[in-house]
Amino acid sequence: MTPATPDVVARLAALPTASISDAMDSLGVEGALHGIAPLTCGFRATGPAFTVRYAPADEERGSVGDFLDDVPPGSIIVIDNQGRTDVTVWGGIMTEVAAVRGIAGTVINGVCRDVAASLGQEYPIFSAGRYMRTGKDRVRLAAVGSEVTINGIAIAPGDVVCGDADGAFVVPAGLAAQVADLAEGIEATEERIVETVKAGATLKEARASLGYHDLQWKKA
């Protein structure tokens, strides 16, 4: 897999997930992480995925968080805890360490705790919820750096993860440049529609003249 270049990642970072989603729709590729939301609407984060998977603890004591020593700055940590909402796999210590090390954010198929630390550090977390019960000795680290699947979306290390007030989205690394091109075009078209309406056209007229209803048609 060819990783997305920093320039392409920066272009995706400047776009809303809504336009990125529309661009992916036009390619017939799914990327929206259903049920994953930011702790606050002000959070935005974009970067290559660093993947982590947890499993229920067995006879050996489980642990959480030691993988943080290996995460490159600018990455988005993607944690799959099988969607569990009864135990957390991210807390205040991890938030403080991740923020200091320049990690771009965390996406959790599960829950986090110590929300105040995330808000205080302005460290972006996207999760299925929040809960105070620790995952220590309840879950164990099962894999780092392997493909994970969250709500039907496969995420490989290096795929570009984008998050904002609307939620979290994954763009396959090999499609990142094409998706950026399409999403930028969609943004430009929608801005022109608004400008056209402000100039006196009806919304129906503006949408028709600028091809709004074709923006998400799957490309041949």
C-alpha positions as protocol buffer text, in pm:
chain_id: "A"
residue {
  index: 1
  type: MET
  ca { x: 0 y: 0 z: 0 }
}
residue {
  index: 2
  type: THR
  ca { x: 128 y: 346 z: -90 }
}
residue {
  index: 3
  type: PRO
  ca { x: 72 y: 586 z: 200 }
}
residue {
  index: 4
  type: ALA
  ca { x: -102 y: 916 z: 142 }
}
residue {
  index: 5
  type: THR
  ca { x: 144 y: 1202 z: 107 }
}
residue {
  index: 6
  type: PRO
  ca { x: 152 y: 1477 z: 373 }
}
residue {
  index: 7
  type: ASP
  ca { x: 13 y: 1718 z: 113 }
}
residue {
  index: 8
  type: VAL
  ca { x: -291 y: 1498 z: 51 }
}
residue {
  index: 9
  type: VAL
  ca { x: -346 y: 1451 z: 425 }
}
residue {
  index: 10
  type: ALA
  ca { x: -334 y: 1830 z: 468 }
}
residue {
  index: 11
  type: ARG
  ca { x: -590 y: 1873 z: 188 }
}
residue {
  index: 12
  type: LEU
  ca { x: -826 y: 1624 z: 352 }
}
residue {
  index: 13
  type: ALA
  ca { x: -774 y: 1798 z: 687 }
}
residue {
  index: 14
  type: ALA
  ca { x: -908 y: 2120 z: 534 }
}
residue {
  index: 15
  type: LEU
  ca { x: -1232 y: 1953 z: 419 }
}
residue {
  index: 16
  type: PRO
  ca { x: -1546 y: 1865 z: 616 }
}
residue {
  index: 17
  type: THR
  ca { x: -1623 y: 1496 z: 657 }
}
residue {
  index: 18
  type: ALA
  ca { x: -1955 y: 1562 z: 481 }
}
residue {
  index: 19
  type: SER
  ca { x: -1782 y: 1646 z: 153 }
}
residue {
  index: 20
  type: ILE
  ca { x: -1536 y: 1360 z: 198 }
}
residue {
  index: 21
  type: SER
  ca { x: -1831 y: 1125 z: 250 }
}
residue {
  index: 22
  type: ASP
  ca { x: -2000 y: 1255 z: -66 }
}
residue {
  index: 23
  type: ALA
  ca { x: -1677 y: 1203 z: -260 }
}
residue {
  index: 24
  type: MET
  ca { x: -1649 y: 845 z: -137 }
}
residue {
  index: 25
  type: ASP
  ca { x: -2015 y: 786 z: -226 }
}
residue {
  index: 26
  type: SER
  ca { x: -1936 y: 890 z: -582 }
}
residue {
  index: 27
  type: LEU
  ca { x: -1671 y: 614 z: -589 }
}
residue {
  index: 28
  type: GLY
  ca { x: -1903 y: 358 z: -436 }
}
residue {
  index: 29
  type: VAL
  ca { x: -1678 y: 311 z: -131 }
}
residue {
  index: 30
  type: GLU
  ca { x: -1793 y: 317 z: 232 }
}
residue {
  index: 31
  type: GLY
  ca { x: -1589 y: 496 z: 497 }
}
residue {
  index: 32
  type: ALA
  ca { x: -1822 y: 643 z: 760 }
}
residue {
  index: 33
  type: LEU
  ca { x: -1775 y: 505 z: 1112 }
}
residue {
  index: 34
  type: HIS
  ca { x: -2135 y: 482 z: 1221 }
}
residue {
  index: 35
  type: GLY
  ca { x: -2196 y: 548 z: 1590 }
}
residue {
  index: 36
  type: ILE
  ca { x: -1858 y: 715 z: 1652 }
}
residue {
  index: 37
  type: ALA
  ca { x: -1886 y: 1081 z: 1763 }
}
residue {
  index: 38
  type: PRO
  ca { x: -1656 y: 1352 z: 1899 }
}
residue {
  index: 39
  type: LEU
  ca { x: -1660 y: 1440 z: 2269 }
}
residue {
  index: 40
  type: THR
  ca { x: -1721 y: 1800 z: 2164 }
}
residue {
  index: 41
  type: CYS
  ca { x: -1823 y: 1961 z: 1836 }
}
residue {
  index: 42
  type: GLY
  ca { x: -1503 y: 2166 z: 1831 }
}
residue {
  index: 43
  type: PHE
  ca { x: -1279 y: 1864 z: 1779 }
}
residue {
  index: 44
  type: ARG
  ca { x: -1116 y: 1817 z: 1437 }
}
residue {
  index: 45
  type: ALA
  ca { x: -843 y: 1566 z: 1356 }
}
residue {
  index: 46
  type: THR
  ca { x: -691 y: 1412 z: 1044 }
}
residue {
  index: 47
  type: GLY
  ca { x: -398 y: 1175 z: 1007 }
}
residue {
  index: 48
  type: PRO
  ca { x: -278 y: 827 z: 916 }
}
residue {
  index: 49
  type: ALA
  ca { x: -429 y: 544 z: 1117 }
}
residue {
  index: 50
  type: PHE
  ca { x: -230 y: 366 z: 1388 }
}
residue {
  index: 51
  type: THR
  ca { x: -444 y: 60 z: 1457 }
}
residue {
  index: 52
  type: VAL
  ca { x: -498 y: -122 z: 1785 }
}
residue {
  index: 53
  type: ARG
  ca { x: -728 y: -412 z: 1870 }
}
residue {
  index: 54
  type: TYR
  ca { x: -838 y: -533 z: 2214 }
}
residue {
  index: 55
  type: ALA
  ca { x: -993 y: -860 z: 2325 }
}
residue {
  index: 56
  type: PRO
  ca { x: -1140 y: -979 z: 2655 }
}
residue {
  index: 57
  type: ALA
  ca { x: -875 y: -1055 z: 2916 }
}
residue {
  index: 58
  type: ASP
  ca { x: -796 y: -1421 z: 2978 }
}
residue {
  index: 59
  type: GLU
  ca { x: -609 y: -1583 z: 3266 }
}
residue {
  index: 60
  type: GLU
  ca { x: -328 y: -1331 z: 3225 }
}
residue {
  index: 61
  type: ARG
  ca { x: -386 y: -978 z: 3351 }
}
residue {
  index: 62
  type: GLY
  ca { x: -482 y: -739 z: 3076 }
}
residue {
  index: 63
  type: SER
  ca { x: -335 y: -395 z: 3022 }
}
residue {
  index: 64
  type: VAL
  ca { x: -418 y: -84 z: 2821 }
}
residue {
  index: 65
  type: GLY
  ca { x: -210 y: 190 z: 2671 }
}
residue {
  index: 66
  type: ASP
  ca { x: 147 y: 57 z: 2649 }
}
residue {
  index: 67
  type: PHE
  ca { x: 138 y: 86 z: 2268 }
}
residue {
  index: 68
  type: LEU
  ca { x: 150 y: 467 z: 2300 }
}
residue {
  index: 69
  type: ASP
  ca { x: 531 y: 452 z: 2307 }
}
residue {
  index: 70
  type: ASP
  ca { x: 525 y: 337 z: 1942 }
}
residue {
  index: 71
  type: VAL
  ca { x: 278 y: 586 z: 1790 }
}
residue {
  index: 72
  type: PRO
  ca { x: 434 y: 838 z: 1548 }
}
residue {
  index: 73
  type: PRO
  ca { x: 342 y: 1206 z: 1591 }
}
residue {
  index: 74
  type: GLY
  ca { x: 55 y: 1317 z: 1367 }
}
residue {
  index: 75
  type: SER
  ca { x: -113 y: 976 z: 1372 }
}
residue {
  index: 76
  type: ILE
  ca { x: -474 y: 904 z: 1458 }
}
residue {
  index: 77
  type: ILE
  ca { x: -494 y: 612 z: 1699 }
}
residue {
  index: 78
  type: VAL
  ca { x: -778 y: 379 z: 1596 }
}
residue {
  index: 79
  type: ILE
  ca { x: -881 y: 141 z: 1875 }
}
residue {
  index: 80
  type: ASP
  ca { x: -1120 y: -148 z: 1820 }
}
residue {
  index: 81
  type: ASN
  ca { x: -1264 y: -269 z: 2150 }
}
residue {
  index: 82
  type: GLN
  ca { x: -1542 y: -456 z: 1971 }
}
residue {
  index: 83
  type: GLY
  ca { x: -1785 y: -174 z: 2041 }
}
residue {
  index: 84
  type: ARG
  ca { x: -1793 y: -251 z: 2414 }
}
residue {
  index: 85
  type: THR
  ca { x: -1946 y: 23 z: 2627 }
}
residue {
  index: 86
  type: ASP
  ca { x: -1901 y: -146 z: 2965 }
}
residue {
  index: 87
  type: VAL
  ca { x: -1524 y: -91 z: 3000 }
}
residue {
  index: 88
  type: THR
  ca { x: -1301 y: 190 z: 2883 }
}
residue {
  index: 89
  type: VAL
  ca { x: -975 y: 159 z: 2689 }
}
residue {
  index: 90
  type: TRP
  ca { x: -869 y: 524 z: 2705 }
}
residue {
  index: 91
  type: GLY
  ca { x: -829 y: 759 z: 3001 }
}
residue {
  index: 92
  type: GLY
  ca { x: -658 y: 1066 z: 3137 }
}
residue {
  index: 93
  type: ILE
  ca { x: -298 y: 941 z: 3145 }
}
residue {
  index: 94
  type: MET
  ca { x: -320 y: 833 z: 2783 }
}
residue {
  index: 95
  type: THR
  ca { x: -469 y: 1169 z: 2685 }
}
residue {
  index: 96
  type: GLU
  ca { x: -190 y: 1360 z: 2858 }
}
residue {
  index: 97
  type: VAL
  ca { x: 83 y: 1146 z: 2698 }
}
residue {
  index: 98
  type: ALA
  ca { x: -73 y: 1153 z: 2352 }
}
residue {
  index: 99
  type: ALA
  ca { x: -112 y: 1531 z: 2361 }
}
residue {
  index: 100
  type: VAL
  ca { x: 249 y: 1585 z: 2466 }
}
residue {
  index: 101
  type: ARG
  ca { x: 376 y: 1354 z: 2191 }
}
residue {
  index: 102
  type: GLY
  ca { x: 188 y: 1530 z: 1913 }
}
residue {
  index: 103
  type: ILE
  ca { x: -55 y: 1250 z: 1833 }
}
residue {
  index: 104
  type: ALA
  ca { x: -339 y: 1398 z: 1629 }
}
residue {
  index: 105
  type: GLY
  ca { x: -632 y: 1221 z: 1797 }
}
residue {
  index: 106
  type: THR
  ca { x: -798 y: 896 z: 1894 }
}
residue {
  index: 107
  type: VAL
  ca { x: -1093 y: 705 z: 1748 }
}
residue {
  index: 108
  type: ILE
  ca { x: -1244 y: 433 z: 1967 }
}
residue {
  index: 109
  type: ASN
  ca { x: -1487 y: 157 z: 1881 }
}
residue {
  index: 110
  type: GLY
  ca { x: -1583 y: 162 z: 2246 }
}
residue {
  index: 111
  type: VAL
  ca { x: -1577 y: 417 z: 2526 }
}
residue {
  index: 112
  type: CYS
  ca { x: -1332 y: 652 z: 2697 }
}
residue {
  index: 113
  type: ARG
  ca { x: -1315 y: 812 z: 3039 }
}
residue {
  index: 114
  type: ASP
  ca { x: -1156 y: 1119 z: 3202 }
}
residue {
  index: 115
  type: VAL
  ca { x: -1335 y: 1336 z: 2950 }
}
residue {
  index: 116
  type: ALA
  ca { x: -1229 y: 1651 z: 3135 }
}
residue {
  index: 117
  type: ALA
  ca { x: -865 y: 1576 z: 3052 }
}
residue {
  index: 118
  type: SER
  ca { x: -946 y: 1550 z: 2682 }
}
residue {
  index: 119
  type: LEU
  ca { x: -1135 y: 1878 z: 2689 }
}
residue {
  index: 120
  type: GLY
  ca { x: -866 y: 2051 z: 2895 }
}
residue {
  index: 121
  type: GLN
  ca { x: -589 y: 1940 z: 2659 }
}
residue {
  index: 122
  type: GLU
  ca { x: -806 y: 2000 z: 2353 }
}
residue {
  index: 123
  type: TYR
  ca { x: -709 y: 1649 z: 2250 }
}
residue {
  index: 124
  type: PRO
  ca { x: -959 y: 1512 z: 1995 }
}
residue {
  index: 125
  type: ILE
  ca { x: -1133 y: 1189 z: 2091 }
}
residue {
  index: 126
  type: PHE
  ca { x: -1407 y: 1026 z: 1884 }
}
residue {
  index: 127
  type: SER
  ca { x: -1583 y: 734 z: 2053 }
}
residue {
  index: 128
  type: ALA
  ca { x: -1904 y: 540 z: 2097 }
}
residue {
  index: 129
  type: GLY
  ca { x: -1954 y: 705 z: 2435 }
}
residue {
  index: 130
  type: ARG
  ca { x: -1801 y: 768 z: 2775 }
}
residue {
  index: 131
  type: TYR
  ca { x: -1790 y: 549 z: 3085 }
}
residue {
  index: 132
  type: MET
  ca { x: -1574 y: 547 z: 3399 }
}
residue {
  index: 133
  type: ARG
  ca { x: -1514 y: 172 z: 3446 }
}
residue {
  index: 134
  type: THR
  ca { x: -1153 y: 73 z: 3372 }
}
residue {
  index: 135
  type: GLY
  ca { x: -1056 y: -187 z: 3117 }
}
residue {
  index: 136
  type: LYS
  ca { x: -749 y: -292 z: 3316 }
}
residue {
  index: 137
  type: ASP
  ca { x: -766 y: -668 z: 3380 }
}
residue {
  index: 138
  type: ARG
  ca { x: -1089 y: -679 z: 3181 }
}
residue {
  index: 139
  type: VAL
  ca { x: -943 y: -643 z: 2831 }
}
residue {
  index: 140
  type: ARG
  ca { x: -603 y: -720 z: 2683 }
}
residue {
  index: 141
  type: LEU
  ca { x: -405 y: -583 z: 2392 }
}
residue {
  index: 142
  type: ALA
  ca { x: -461 y: -833 z: 2110 }
}
residue {
  index: 143
  type: ALA
  ca { x: -292 y: -669 z: 1810 }
}
residue {
  index: 144
  type: VAL
  ca { x: -112 y: -351 z: 1705 }
}
residue {
  index: 145
  type: GLY
  ca { x: -60 y: -246 z: 1345 }
}
residue {
  index: 146
  type: SER
  ca { x: -304 y: -490 z: 1187 }
}
residue {
  index: 147
  type: GLU
  ca { x: -626 y: -423 z: 998 }
}
residue {
  index: 148
  type: VAL
  ca { x: -929 y: -361 z: 1219 }
}
residue {
  index: 149
  type: THR
  ca { x: -1297 y: -340 z: 1132 }
}
residue {
  index: 150
  type: ILE
  ca { x: -1530 y: -88 z: 1293 }
}
residue {
  index: 151
  type: ASN
  ca { x: -1900 y: -115 z: 1216 }
}
residue {
  index: 152
  type: GLY
  ca { x: -1827 y: -284 z: 885 }
}
residue {
  index: 153
  type: ILE
  ca { x: -1549 y: -49 z: 775 }
}
residue {
  index: 154
  type: ALA
  ca { x: -1205 y: -207 z: 732 }
}
residue {
  index: 155
  type: ILE
  ca { x: -922 y: 21 z: 846 }
}
residue {
  index: 156
  type: ALA
  ca { x: -561 y: -57 z: 757 }
}
residue {
  index: 157
  type: PRO
  ca { x: -257 y: 111 z: 910 }
}
residue {
  index: 158
  type: GLY
  ca { x: -186 y: 427 z: 711 }
}
residue {
  index: 159
  type: ASP
  ca { x: -543 y: 483 z: 591 }
}
residue {
  index: 160
  type: VAL
  ca { x: -641 y: 847 z: 643 }
}
residue {
  index: 161
  type: VAL
  ca { x: -878 y: 907 z: 933 }
}
residue {
  index: 162
  type: CYS
  ca { x: -1077 y: 1233 z: 929 }
}
residue {
  index: 163
  type: GLY
  ca { x: -1290 y: 1357 z: 1216 }
}
residue {
  index: 164
  type: ASP
  ca { x: -1499 y: 1663 z: 1287 }
}
residue {
  index: 165
  type: ALA
  ca { x: -1831 y: 1761 z: 1446 }
}
residue {
  index: 166
  type: ASP
  ca { x: -2018 y: 1517 z: 1219 }
}
residue {
  index: 167
  type: GLY
  ca { x: -1817 y: 1213 z: 1327 }
}
residue {
  index: 168
  type: ALA
  ca { x: -1524 y: 1005 z: 1205 }
}
residue {
  index: 169
  type: PHE
  ca { x: -1448 y: 884 z: 854 }
}
residue {
  index: 170
  type: VAL
  ca { x: -1180 y: 664 z: 696 }
}
residue {
  index: 171
  type: VAL
  ca { x: -1032 y: 713 z: 350 }
}
residue {
  index: 172
  type: PRO
  ca { x: -826 y: 421 z: 211 }
}
residue {
  index: 173
  type: ALA
  ca { x: -470 y: 541 z: 156 }
}
residue {
  index: 174
  type: GLY
  ca { x: -475 y: 438 z: -210 }
}
residue {
  index: 175
  type: LEU
  ca { x: -781 y: 656 z: -279 }
}
residue {
  index: 176
  type: ALA
  ca { x: -680 y: 957 z: -70 }
}
residue {
  index: 177
  type: ALA
  ca { x: -562 y: 1182 z: -354 }
}
residue {
  index: 178
  type: GLN
  ca { x: -867 y: 1103 z: -571 }
}
residue {
  index: 179
  type: VAL
  ca { x: -1104 y: 1160 z: -279 }
}
residue {
  index: 180
  type: ALA
  ca { x: -938 y: 1493 z: -200 }
}
residue {
  index: 181
  type: ASP
  ca { x: -984 y: 1603 z: -563 }
}
residue {
  index: 182
  type: LEU
  ca { x: -1352 y: 1505 z: -565 }
}
residue {
  index: 183
  type: ALA
  ca { x: -1428 y: 1652 z: -223 }
}
residue {
  index: 184
  type: GLU
  ca { x: -1266 y: 1983 z: -312 }
}
residue {
  index: 185
  type: GLY
  ca { x: -1484 y: 1994 z: -623 }
}
residue {
  index: 186
  type: ILE
  ca { x: -1794 y: 1922 z: -417 }
}
residue {
  index: 187
  type: GLU
  ca { x: -1705 y: 2198 z: -170 }
}
residue {
  index: 188
  type: ALA
  ca { x: -1653 y: 2446 z: -454 }
}
residue {
  index: 189
  type: THR
  ca { x: -1986 y: 2354 z: -614 }
}
residue {
  index: 190
  type: GLU
  ca { x: -2177 y: 2390 z: -287 }
}
residue {
  index: 191
  type: GLU
  ca { x: -2018 y: 2729 z: -222 }
}
residue {
  index: 192
  type: ARG
  ca { x: -2123 y: 2843 z: -571 }
}
residue {
  index: 193
  type: ILE
  ca { x: -2479 y: 2725 z: -505 }
}
residue {
  index: 194
  type: VAL
  ca { x: -2498 y: 2940 z: -193 }
}
residue {
  index: 195
  type: GLU
  ca { x: -2352 y: 3239 z: -378 }
}
residue {
  index: 196
  type: THR
  ca { x: -2601 y: 3192 z: -663 }
}
residue {
  index: 197
  type: VAL
  ca { x: -2896 y: 3185 z: -422 }
}
residue {
  index: 198
  type: LYS
  ca { x: -2769 y: 3495 z: -246 }
}
residue {
  index: 199
  type: ALA
  ca { x: -2755 y: 3664 z: -588 }
}
residue {
  index: 200
  type: GLY
  ca { x: -3127 y: 3604 z: -638 }
}
residue {
  index: 201
  type: ALA
  ca { x: -3176 y: 3255 z: -779 }
}
residue {
  index: 202
  type: THR
  ca { x: -3400 y: 2998 z: -615 }
}
residue {
  index: 203
  type: LEU
  ca { x: -3236 y: 2702 z: -449 }
}
residue {
  index: 204
  type: LYS
  ca { x: -3392 y: 2471 z: -709 }
}
residue {
  index: 205
  type: GLU
  ca { x: -3251 y: 2681 z: -993 }
}
residue {
  index: 206
  type: ALA
  ca { x: -2904 y: 2701 z: -837 }
}
residue {
  index: 207
  type: ARG
  ca { x: -2886 y: 2330 z: -771 }
}
residue {
  index: 208
  type: ALA
  ca { x: -3001 y: 2243 z: -1122 }
}
residue {
  index: 209
  type: SER
  ca { x: -2763 y: 2481 z: -1297 }
}
residue {
  index: 210
  type: LEU
  ca { x: -2462 y: 2364 z: -1096 }
}
residue {
  index: 211
  type: GLY
  ca { x: -2532 y: 1991 z: -1108 }
}
residue {
  index: 212
  type: TYR
  ca { x: -2590 y: 1946 z: -736 }
}
residue {
  index: 213
  type: HIS
  ca { x: -2793 y: 1626 z: -773 }
}
residue {
  index: 214
  type: ASP
  ca { x: -2515 y: 1457 z: -971 }
}
residue {
  index: 215
  type: LEU
  ca { x: -2238 y: 1519 z: -717 }
}
residue {
  index: 216
  type: GLN
  ca { x: -2278 y: 1182 z: -548 }
}
residue {
  index: 217
  type: TRP
  ca { x: -2348 y: 969 z: -854 }
}
residue {
  index: 218
  type: LYS
  ca { x: -2110 y: 677 z: -867 }
}
residue {
  index: 219
  type: LYS
  ca { x: -1837 y: 745 z: -1119 }
}
residue {
  index: 220
  type: ALA
  ca { x: -1802 y: 491 z: -1401 }
}
